[in-house]
Amino acid sequence: MKHIYTSLDIGTNSCKLLVAEVYKDKLNVLCTSEERCIGIKKGLIVNAEETLATIKKLLQEAEDMLSIKIAKVIVSIPLYNVEFVEGEGYITVTREEKIFNGEDIVKSLQASAYNRIPDDRELVSIMPLEFVIDDEDKIMDPKGQHGSKLSVTSVMGMTPKKNVYSVITLLESLGLTVVDITFNPIADYYAFEKEDYNKVTGAIVNLGRDKTEVSIMHKGVLINSEIIPIGGRDIDKMIAYEYNITSSDAKILKENFGYASLTNASMSDTETLVDKEGKEININQYELSEIIHDRLKEMLELAKKQI
């Protein structure tokens, strides 16, 4: 059976839409579209009309390409003021065939969240750390196993309701139904997941336009996350300051001429630009890459300190 999914990422610099088809356990990307968005600041909606126009354009592009109507979306939301809380819960199985199934797992997770979500918070993610069947602990997947009692220790990711409902209200005004919400780090993890990652604790660093998200994954479970208010725009500002050029010229220069690593940067390649005073300046690729490299190193050192 085929399933088609639409995912929407509302970012500071741009909004992205991806439509994919799952068939025989394989994900096939059908189309992607991206639009510059000026209604978002640091991942939050500050101008609903501008954001609405951007998303409308994205949807129209995708629908024209695929000749289908998009009615439902999965949305990733920012990590501002996110809170992670550990929960515990259990269920008992009274049916004659005491074999745990997916529905039992969902019910046990719901039990671990019961009465633990404050009124001003929305539950975005709930992920199991481990299950216990009767007295047997450290079970990762209880499906198909026998038992009378299923207990779970979970980690719940909660965010202020305004972070969620501002997005949902906006999308509903376009006739879209939000079927699920997620945090970016969870998507990042599964994009690069390897079997060994489920056995260790590690970090995900996502460098954005205005912010850097630093997240801790424990055996595949998101357990903590913070936002550092620095990003690619800070590199642009440094380049603009050093060469007395506009931030837009600095961004283009960074993306098309500079290197994050000095290994491949050339000492002889130059680019000619006009600065703010109308003077022609020659920019050396190696010197430009030094600025990018040094600023990026500072950003990653801050991320490491946060970890």
Steps between C-alpha positions, in 0.01 A plus 500: 500500500626849413502790745581860407635734768551877495748662738528875561802666661437864595846654541641847553671529165260289294200269510539155348243249385567135419256245360601134514345164433556194716470180301625157609687656795690740274472877504490660156516879481242627251577872518659771710451875500658785691412867536669791675295597804510845662215439744708281731753612759713244682256225404189676633223667299520880530302591188211263432406654162853469357532143628158412361594629155823297505328175597227558241766530232673182619174305492408630156839400358474147643138452392577622148794259473312197629142579392371410845337698780701523823261488795712379793852579622756399759665807655832550675501772765782694674655405832437827682429444872474126444494286813588132533346298783537135593181305557402152613182305441364152452205300370372152582378257238183310592425335168556125470781531245756698700724604213592868484423690182543853368180620664629383840821696449305816415279459807802454728658818361172686552497377860853635553379845387177500701464813718856611418427760229444855638204695363724750317707229328447276201644149479701474178702184546494201732767237457563183706831456682420143599214261563446251783292186448382372839839493682726481194656838431715668230276392214509730199222346288228303679291427189420129470619418852286338771409659832230644725645842583681740268685793659692773324739780584465779246632846418240762408586807297266792573483851358288810573160469332549832318794348308272227367164667456631806317620260229190277505262799479694639205491170311134437577419836339640346179274199534783273618473246780807452720513125564821504704766732641863429572824662612773557242769297687287186480480537123874577487577183694299271275646664189847379603411205721732200520450185704787588736339835589227316691761375747669828596438854620592772253425854388341657193610852404279674244644829374217721377471852364431676832544224752685178577312208650700271729325176593592192701387158377521208742475170315275656239289699749501880510564585867614863493537793266603866507511788254807720462412837340772487234497373144603552140389863510780572752758379246342731240524795740870433562575482127297816438693682774844386383442602136254788552237333281127432544378197692330365186829523305679335793251209500543444125879521537499249787280248320657522154866583558602423857593175678431388856829307492825660392619177336346573161518880509724656235759769573479629142123503422334839545153647459436866414217686676388858555495607866256738670708800392486399135862385485606179326667253735674169434414225746744215539339158541740383770460817707121480466507135606708591806217730615240226443717234664577708810139604557372147443757368747374745762142386438589133533699569819188661646300195396756270662485703821120473496524122457 
